[in-house]
Amino acid sequence: MFAIELPSGGCASIAGSDIAGVPSKVTRVLKKQKQRNASGSAAS
């Protein structure tokens, strides 16, 4: 999915967001995108 290199490392750490050191802002944006994708696919 994402190819982001983090000090804590690993795709699993991205799911941990704040634990991985990813700002909560990014997590919120990703959540919004997921909601948009879900509602978009449901609409179409």
Kinemage of the C-alpha trace (Angstrom):
@kinemage 1
@onewidth
@group {chain A} dominant
@subgroup {mainchain}
@vectorlist {calphas} color= white
{ca met a 1} P 0.000 0.000 0.000
{ca phe a 2} L 2.408 2.668 1.228
{ca ala a 3} L 6.174 2.712 0.782
{ca ile a 4} L 7.025 5.034 3.668
{ca glu a 5} L 10.281 4.425 5.521
{ca leu a 6} L 9.913 5.078 9.234
{ca pro a 7} L 12.468 4.730 12.040
{ca ser a 8} L 10.144 2.259 13.753
{ca gly a 9} L 9.750 0.595 10.348
{ca gly a 10} L 7.198 -1.711 8.723
{ca cys a 11} L 3.748 -1.389 7.160
{ca ala a 12} L 2.174 -2.584 10.420
{ca ser a 13} L 3.564 0.477 12.215
{ca ile a 14} L 1.646 2.742 9.805
{ca ala a 15} L -1.567 1.276 11.203
{ca gly a 16} L -0.313 2.374 14.626
{ca ser a 17} L -0.120 5.961 13.289
{ca asp a 18} L 0.957 7.951 16.372
{ca ile a 19} L 2.995 4.992 17.640
{ca ala a 20} L 4.909 5.000 14.365
{ca gly a 21} L 5.453 8.747 14.703
{ca val a 22} L 2.978 9.661 11.971
{ca pro a 23} L 1.095 12.878 12.787
{ca ser a 24} L -2.544 12.367 13.727
{ca lys a 25} L -3.363 14.830 10.943
{ca val a 26} L -2.199 12.283 8.370
{ca thr a 27} L -4.272 9.590 10.071
{ca arg a 28} L -7.353 11.819 9.880
{ca val a 29} L -6.789 12.439 6.167
{ca leu a 30} L -6.404 8.715 5.525
{ca lys a 31} L -9.599 8.000 7.468
{ca lys a 32} L -11.452 10.626 5.417
{ca gln a 33} L -10.173 9.061 2.187
{ca lys a 34} L -11.322 5.609 3.338
{ca gln a 35} L -14.787 6.986 4.157
{ca arg a 36} L -14.923 8.681 0.746
{ca asn a 37} L -13.905 5.472 -1.003
{ca ala a 38} L -16.503 3.481 0.934
{ca ser a 39} L -19.333 5.943 0.223
{ca gly a 40} L -18.169 6.377 -3.367
{ca ser a 41} L -18.197 2.659 -4.136
{ca ala a 42} L -21.568 2.305 -2.416
{ca ala a 43} L -23.011 5.140 -4.515
{ca ser a 44} L -21.717 3.700 -7.769
